[in-house]
Amino acid sequence: MILKEAFLNYPGIVNIFGDQSSLNDTYTVSTDSRKVNPSDCFIAIKGEKFDAFDFIKEIKTSSFYIFESSDEKNETAKNLPGVLISVDSISKFIFHLCEKHAKDCFEKGVKTIAISGSNGKTTTKEMVKFFLDSISIPNIATLKNDNNHFGVPFTVFRINPSKHKVAVIEYGSNHPGEIEDLCNITYPESGITTNIGFTHMEFFPELEDVFKEESRIFHRIYGLANGEGFFLINNDDDYLKDLSSKGAKTFGLKKSDFHYQISDQEIHFGEITLKNKKLLGDYNLINLANAFNLTLNLFPEKQNELINAASLFESKNNRSQWISWNNKEVFLDAYNANPSSMKVAIRGYVNYINSKNETNSCIIIGDMNELGEKSEFFHEDLAKFVSKFDLPVIYIGRFRKTFSDHFKGKLLAEENINQVNWDKELSLYDHVFAKASRSLQLEKIFDNN
């Protein structure tokens, strides 16, 4: 619930229509005119196809509205019931409201865990939420990977400081300065930047650029906690390893504060062993251990319960997820892909099938998007990388020619999934790996599951 004053003290208010004294003391926020509750303030966002202001007159369940000012809208608002506030900029208003509510939650004791990084941030976020749920801690977390300039504020708006003890917020960026802007409107006290890798390269052409962007989380936590905020630093990452503060702890396969050792789907550090037979790859066990340590930092008395919960976590939503299809075991990671995450996932899958002595296996991969001018280079590099494993490959997407020209082995390459007879092509295999960027929609291959 967001205090009424946070709405009313925005400096960019243009007009207020209606009787302010009729407003409630607190409100939740809605942007969907079909799902507005009496306790909601409806924020009318103008999209590419629709302007939500046009639907205000159809809403019967709320009496408080925010919209971006224009002469025409202000004239219409005069004749609508309820309290309507026009503002100079909806995006600026949303940032203002987020900062005010985040500060209120911070002052009332809600602990915010911030998670960023090139790979593994959404999985780590889901794992932290899982651990919190396992020990019955009231919490909210970023939905899916809604980690941008709208996703972060609307995650914060869901925090009820009288109910929630922890907020787990994922921070993403596709252009320079975005994470710093999001840090400035939130109040995280602990967190992690998982790693630095090639992603969104139209705007971050070099890894140093990615590091500067992602490390803003560390500096925000460092500043809020007077240099003593709990932050996990990846000691195996050439960029992140040089970050340091009093409250920071290093982790990694190298000697670190949390020195991870992995064997047979278990991860060991200190006197703690976490087991999970459902996760693929060392990288996911590291994500699990990091999520464990972020949760344990807040609730050290729950250590044994958290250790027991670790074995129960399962990936879902087409992200590092094992599914059964036509009597085959499929590792489906169809939510996103970039050069580093693709290589780590493929290597993890190959190690897994080799450990099981499985020979009937196939790899389905597709385009990695948002790589800018280096797109051709990275798809060529991927082809050379996958060639080393001597596994049949089905490639889907617009970079199929680049991939085909540099891949050595059995290959079928098509523009989209509808051009492949999947029942026929996969009939020979017991295990299948599938990963590509979201736009390829590889999960639809297995929709008859």
MIVEX-286583 format. One line per 8 residues: number of its first residue (from 1); their letters; for each residue x, y, z of C-alpha. Coordinates in steps of 0.001 Angstrom, whole numbers. Example, Ala and Ser with C-alpha at 12.3 -4.5 7.8 and 13.67 -1.06 7.14 Angstrom:
BEGIN
1) AS) 12300 -4500 7800  13670 -1060 7140
This chain:
BEGIN
1) MILKEAFL) 0 0 0  1363 3389 -1056  781 6497 1027  -1553 9105 -478  1090 11770 47  3470 10014 -2355  963 10641 -5150  169 14213 -4170
9) NYPGIVNI) 3671 15579 -3573  4943 14951 -7110  6418 18299 -8254  5264 17794 -11847  1515 17914 -11162  -247 20067 -13777  -3868 19915 -12600  -5966 18199 -9953
17) FGDQSSLN) -9615 17595 -10787  -12054 16537 -8061  -12147 16623 -4283  -8805 15539 -2743  -10445 15099 666  -12282 12048 -705  -9036 10130 -1230  -8046 7144 900
25) DTYTVSTD) -4909 7218 3053  -3210 4508 984  -3525 3011 -2486  -2281 160 -4607  -1554 734 -8294  -3185 -612 -11451  -2479 -37 -15143  -5036 -2506 -16522
33) SRKVNPSD) -8490 -933 -16871  -10043 -4420 -16850  -8610 -5250 -13427  -9053 -2202 -11211  -9970 -2588 -7547  -11581 63 -5313  -8263 472 -3477  -6336 1121 -6714
41) CFIAIKGE) -5044 4288 -8249  -5255 3804 -11992  -2172 5099 -13827  -3015 5724 -17468  14 4761 -19566  93 5615 -23246  1395 2697 -25318  2192 2259 -28983
49) KFDAFDFI) -1355 1164 -29844  -3577 2438 -27017  -3763 5311 -24582  -5135 4034 -21270  -6690 7442 -20585  -9359 6557 -23148  -10587 3761 -20857  -10943 5789 -17646
57) KEIKTSSF) -14610 6548 -18306  -15313 2794 -18447  -13816 2095 -15006  -16501 1789 -12329  -14414 372 -9475  -11968 3213 -8755  -12138 6945 -8206  -8455 7954 -8380
65) YIFESSDE) -6563 8386 -11652  -3205 9694 -12892  -2645 10656 -16523  -156 12573 -18656  -1339 16090 -19253  -2623 17481 -22542  -5177 20206 -23253  -7642 17680 -24646
73) KNETAKNL) -7294 15249 -21738  -7529 17996 -19140  -10751 19225 -20704  -12182 15693 -20641  -11063 15125 -17043  -13104 18092 -15826  -16274 16130 -16516  -15250 12750 -15115
81) PGVLISVD) -16135 11575 -11595  -13480 10948 -8961  -10087 12546 -8447  -7954 12880 -11574  -4409 14239 -11546  -2616 15274 -14721  1185 15216 -14635  3939 16476 -16892
89) SISKFIFH) 5348 12977 -17555  3981 9563 -16648  7454 7990 -16673  8850 10660 -14340  5813 10300 -12102  6289 6529 -11896  9941 6989 -10902  8937 9557 -8271
97) LCEKHAKD) 6261 7286 -6828  8653 4333 -6780  11342 6252 -4893  8878 7556 -2311  7331 4142 -1696  10687 2341 -1693  12003 4781 895  8911 4315 3039
105) CFEKGVKT) 9340 522 2893  13058 857 3701  12310 3025 6750  9665 534 7913  12152 -2346 7832  11441 -4113 4530  14715 -5676 3349  15444 -5448 -369
113) IAISGSNG) 17744 -7914 -2130  19054 -6608 -5460  20056 -9016 -8230  21742 -8084 -11494  24214 -9609 -13944  24592 -10732 -17530  23529 -14345 -16914  21625 -16155 -14197
121) KTTTKEMV) 19958 -13194 -12514  16376 -14344 -13114  17171 -17890 -11998  18934 -16572 -8876  15954 -14334 -8143  13556 -17284 -8451  15790 -19327 -6154  15880 -16603 -3481
129) KFFLDSIS) 12099 -16358 -3576  11865 -20140 -3321  14098 -20150 -244  12095 -17341 1380  8827 -19174 704  10311 -22376 2123  10836 -20690 5504  7496 -18833 5370
137) IPNIATLK) 8898 -15320 5029  6325 -12925 3509  7936 -11540 374  7447 -10203 -3109  9749 -10717 -6076  10071 -9467 -9626  7606 -11284 -11869  9258 -13229 -14707
145) NDNNHFGV) 12089 -10937 -15846  10278 -7588 -15544  13509 -5846 -14664  13427 -2628 -16713  12396 1007 -16133  8754 -61 -15734  9252 -3535 -14284  11284 -2408 -11262
153) PFTVFRIN) 8877 354 -10160  5858 -1895 -10521  7623 -4542 -8455  8181 -1926 -5748  4516 -866 -5944  3515 -4401 -4948  5354 -4150 -1613  3049 -3817 1375
161) PSKHKVAV) 5284 -2729 4284  2743 -3928 6847  2869 -7418 5328  6123 -8105 3481  9495 -8558 5149  11620 -8958 2011  11533 -7729 -1571  13642 -9526 -4193
169) IEYGSNHP) 14205 -7174 -7117  15884 -8002 -10398  17618 -5161 -12232  18214 -5233 -15984  19508 -2826 -18569  19619 -2489 -22322  21172 962 -22473  23791 2835 -20409
177) GEIEDLCN) 22588 4476 -17211  19413 2427 -16778  20591 461 -13744  21874 3626 -12062  18470 5235 -12592  16766 2181 -11071  19200 2148 -8145  18375 5770 -7393
185) ITYPESGI) 14692 4955 -6880  15169 1798 -4773  16827 1012 -1440  18600 -2369 -1595  20663 -3452 1421  22100 -6664 10  22575 -8222 -3378  24658 -9774 -6115
193) TTNIGFTH) 25873 -9119 -9627  26127 -12654 -10950  28701 -12105 -13720  29769 -9904 -16617  29148 -11214 -20127  28238 -10216 -23662  24667 -8965 -23728  22712 -6048 -25287
201) MEFFPELE) 25762 -5257 -27342  24083 -2588 -29444  24626 -327 -26435  27396 -2155 -24555  30029 -2975 -27177  32733 -3963 -24668  32688 -5967 -21440  34062 -2948 -19593
209) DVFKEESR) 30864 -1116 -20570  28763 -3970 -19193  30775 -3944 -15955  30315 -214 -15426  26570 -630 -15866  26080 -3753 -13754  28333 -2603 -10886  25989 270 -10053
217) IFHRIYGL) 24106 -2158 -7817  27223 -2683 -5702  27853 1041 -5342  24214 1730 -4379  24255 -913 -1653  27687 262 -490  26385 3827 -170  23124 2982 1610
225) ANGEGFFL) 24830 708 4150  27832 2957 4820  30163 475 3184  28877 -2527 5140  26045 -3864 2982  26077 -7600 2276  27098 -8148 -1327  28264 -11300 -3082
233) INNDDDYL) 31262 -10719 -5364  32091 -13239 -8086  35769 -13988 -7508  35931 -15989 -10765  34878 -12965 -12844  37754 -10866 -14185  35778 -7652 -13742  33781 -8187 -10561
241) KDLSSKGA) 36595 -9690 -8475  38154 -6269 -7844  35071 -4876 -6094  35435 -4743 -2322  33759 -3387 807  33476 -4311 4481  30224 -6191 4083  31063 -7912 823
249) KTFGLKKS) 31796 -11623 561  33517 -13260 -2380  32360 -16521 -3944  33692 -18800 -6630  35551 -21921 -7598  38780 -20104 -6733  39692 -19513 -3112  36990 -17188 -1757
257) DFHYQISD) 34944 -16419 1343  32442 -18894 -84  34795 -21330 -1804  32486 -23487 -3893  33411 -27075 -4689  31116 -29074 -6955  30719 -32806 -7380  27875 -35077 -8488
265) QEIHFGEI) 25126 -32403 -8450  26207 -31156 -5027  27906 -27912 -4051  30064 -27634 -937  31354 -24578 917  32622 -24491 4488  30588 -27010 6458  27555 -26664 4190
273) TLKNKKLL) 26516 -29012 1388  23585 -28254 -892  22178 -31059 -3016  19906 -30837 -6034  19464 -33573 -8628  17128 -31476 -10784  19555 -28738 -11806  21753 -28909 -14877
281) GDYNLINL) 25292 -27582 -14876  27732 -26218 -12324  26485 -22705 -13057  23021 -23501 -11690  24464 -25038 -8535  26440 -21817 -8074  23218 -19833 -8556  21598 -22049 -5918
289) ANAFNLTL) 24425 -21483 -3437  24337 -17734 -4017  20571 -17613 -3477  21054 -19680 -307  23686 -17262 1031  21615 -14178 217  18706 -15675 2159  20864 -16991 4995
297) NLFPEKQN) 22354 -13531 5489  18916 -12262 6533  17777 -15369 8410  20844 -17182 9820  18691 -19056 12323  17003 -20871 9398  20160 -22557 8078  19030 -26166 8447
305) ELINAASL) 15635 -25482 6879  17274 -23745 3936  19712 -26626 3408  16798 -29061 3285  14852 -26826 891  17739 -26618 -1598  17115 -30124 -2917  13504 -29285 -3787
313) FESKNNRS) 14025 -26363 -6158  12941 -26932 -9776  13304 -24520 -12681  10093 -23568 -14463  8694 -21289 -17172  10882 -22580 -20032  14022 -21501 -18188  16638 -24236 -17540
321) QWISWNNK) 13722 -26636 -17217  13623 -30402 -17674  10448 -31604 -19407  9294 -34938 -20832  8171 -35013 -24459  7447 -38070 -26618  9326 -40275 -24141  12362 -38019 -24329
329) EVFLDAYN) 14046 -35894 -21679  14270 -32304 -22911  16341 -29549 -21359  14378 -26454 -22348  15915 -23002 -21939  13836 -20957 -24351  13580 -17733 -22380  16765 -15975 -23399
337) ANPSSMKV) 20222 -16486 -24861  23476 -14612 -25228  26985 -15827 -26128  28128 -16587 -22596  24876 -18146 -21350  24647 -20296 -24486  28132 -21737 -24023  27687 -22368 -20303
345) AIRGYVNY) 24359 -24129 -20840  25625 -26314 -23704  28732 -27305 -21762  26604 -28164 -18738  24272 -30285 -20841  27119 -32151 -22542  28784 -32848 -19202  25482 -34160 -17882
353) INSKNETN) 24777 -36578 -20738  28400 -37760 -20683  28135 -38475 -16954  25059 -40592 -17700  26731 -42327 -20670  23928 -41127 -22923  24781 -41248 -26605  21451 -40540 -28336
361) SCIIIGDM) 21340 -36788 -27947  20578 -33737 -30090  21062 -29992 -29708  18497 -27436 -30887  19781 -23886 -30859  18742 -20628 -32447  19527 -16966 -32822  20994 -14874 -30038
369) NELGEKSE) 19454 -11424 -30370  20557 -7905 -29415  24239 -8391 -30223  24535 -5403 -32528  27384 -5213 -35011  29016 -8336 -33571  26052 -10623 -34267  27744 -12428 -37152
377) FFHEDLAK) 30935 -12910 -35150  29195 -14438 -32136  27106 -16852 -34219  30233 -17925 -36073  31965 -18423 -32733  29009 -20446 -31445  29192 -22752 -34484  32870 -23443 -33826
385) FVSKFDLP) 32184 -24036 -30132  29341 -26514 -30707  31358 -28359 -33363  33729 -29594 -30647  31069 -31802 -29067  30299 -33984 -32084  26528 -33819 -31565  23838 -33375 -34239
393) VIYIGRFR) 22432 -29851 -34312  19199 -28297 -35502  19614 -24553 -35936  16672 -22132 -36153  16779 -18487 -37153  18045 -15760 -39451  21705 -16462 -38640  21418 -20034 -39921
401) KTFSDHFK) 23750 -19396 -42876  26478 -17934 -40670  26142 -20884 -38338  26068 -23424 -41187  29177 -21986 -42820  31261 -22577 -39696  29713 -25689 -38131  31324 -29073 -38655
409) GKLLAEEN) 28972 -31978 -38135  25429 -33162 -38773  23218 -30102 -39184  19683 -29117 -40163  19156 -25350 -40430  15829 -23598 -41013  14423 -20104 -40603  11658 -20990 -38102
417) INQVNWDK) 10366 -23939 -36100  7395 -24518 -38418  9704 -25679 -41211  10862 -28748 -39279  9059 -32070 -38825  10023 -32390 -35174  8529 -35835 -34585  10660 -37178 -37420
425) ELSLYDHV) 13871 -35243 -36730  13936 -36034 -33003  12769 -39641 -33259  16312 -41010 -32933  17173 -39222 -29710  16525 -39839 -26020  17813 -36478 -24783  17351 -33039 -26365
433) FAKASRSL) 18810 -29634 -25543  16915 -26506 -26707  18023 -22908 -26217  17617 -19620 -28108  16466 -16049 -27616  12839 -15479 -26637  11674 -14493 -30113  12417 -17982 -31486
441) QLEKIFDN) 9753 -19507 -29177  11396 -22907 -29078  8967 -24046 -26378  6278 -24380 -29062  8156 -27373 -30456  7068 -29295 -27372  3541 -27926 -26986  1944 -31337 -27437
449) N) 3597 -32423 -24188
